[in-house]
């Protein structure tokens, strides 16, 4: 049931923009008092989502979510998480050939689909997953954020004819 008030629309007592960011009522209730009155329901939704990822997901401001990488032969995808400096020692490089900015960061390997790009994922990727546990959702969100900030598309194509995620 939707209810319109002078300042917002609610569904089941939860502001509609919060509903649109896929908050469950249980997840929204603990943060609503700290994010309300920021000026709009949209601002509340975004602020609440960010606060949720910081508190529950342990998001680390100023760090990235991960890196698209190239693996040398012989590095299995099942290798346990390690510091990026250890991945560099094993011959892992960024797919865009740039140096890794934070070699002390811990990361794990992930390949969304066989034959497609491979990623080193850090704590911030897992923080996004704390909000929605689907790996593909988290990858879409973090890559969209990169692209909005002027980042480049993925270097390697996804297998199976899937389009590379773009802003177009």
N, C-alpha and C positions, 0 to 999 in steps of 0.2 A: 504494500500500500504506500503510495506516494503522498506526502503532505507538504503543501507549499506554505512557508511562513514569509514574513516580510523580507528576510535576509537569505533564505536558502530553501532547498527542497530536500526532504528526508525520505528515506525508505526504511521502515521498521525502526525509526528513531535514530538512524545513523545517516549523517549528511550524504547526499547523493554522490558528490565527488569522492568521498571516502569509499562508497560502494564501487565506484568506477575504478578505483585503484586496487580493487579486489580484496579489501580488508574484510576479515571476518569480524563479527561483533565482538568475539572474545579478544581478538588482537587489538581492536580499536579502543575498547573501554579503558585499559590501563594508561593509554597515552592521551586520551581526548582532553583531559583537563589541562595538560601542558601544551597542547597545540591549538586550543580554541582561542578565538578572539585575535587572530593574526590579521584579520581584514577580510578574508573570504574563505568559503568552503574549499576552493581549489588550493589556496595557500595552506589551509589546515591539512588537506589530503597529502600534499607533497611534504610538508613539514613532518607530519606524523609518520609517513613512510620512511623518510630519512632517519628520524629518531628511532624507529623500530629497528632499522638495519644497524644503526650504531650500537644500540643497547643489546638487542638479541643476537645479531649477527656479528658483533664485534668489528664493524667496519672501521677501517683506519684511514682517517683523512690524510690526503697528500700522497697516498700510495695508489698504485694501479690495481687493476683486477687480474691482470695476467698479460701474456704475450703470445702472439702467433710465432711458432718456431719451426725450424727445420731440424730434423733428427738425423744424425749420422747412422749408418748401418750398424746394427748390433745393439742399439739402445732400445730395450723393450718398453712398451707403453705401461707395463706393470711395475716399473721401477718405483720404489717408495719415494715419498716427498723428500726434498733436500733443499739446501740453500742454492740459490741461482748460481753462485760461484762454483758449486759442485757440478751443476748442469753444464756450465761453460767448460769445465775440465773434461767432461765426457764428450765435448764437441758440439753441444747444442748451441745454435745461434738463433737470433731473431730472424724471422722470414724477411723482414725489410732491411736486413744487414746492419742495423744500428746496434750500438752496444747496449747492454742491459743497464738501466739507470740505478738499480738498487741490488747489487750482487748478494747482499746479506739476506735478502728476503727469501722466505721458504716458499716452494712451489711444487706442484705435482703435475704430471702429464695427463692430458686428456685429448682424445681424438673423437669428435662427435660422430663421424661416420668413416668406415674403412675407405682408404684412398683419398680422404679429404685432408683439410688442414689439421695440424696438431697444435695444441696450446699448452703453455705452462700456466697453471692457475694458482693465484695467490689467495690469501685470506679474504680479500675484498670480493672475489667471485663467490666464495662461500657465504659471505654476508648477504649478497643479493639472493642467493639460494635459500637463505633463512626466511625470506619473504615469500618466495615461491620456489619449491624444491625442484622444478623442472630445469635440467641443465640447458635445454634449448631456449627456454624463456630467459634464463639468466644471461646466456650468451647474447641473445637479441638485445636485451636491455643495456648491457655494458657496452656492446658495440655501437648501439644507437647513441649512447652518451658520448662515446669517442667521436663519432661522426658529427654530432651537434657541435662539439668543441673544435671541429676542423680536422679531425683525424682521417686517415686514409682507409680505403676499403681493405678487406683481407687480401693478402698477396696470393694465397693459394686457393684454387677453386674447390668447392665442395663436390664430392663424387656424385654421380647419378644425375647430372644435369641441373642440380639445384642452383638457383641464382645466388650470387654473393649478396649479402645484406647491404642495401644502399639506402640513401635518403630519397631516391626517386621513386 
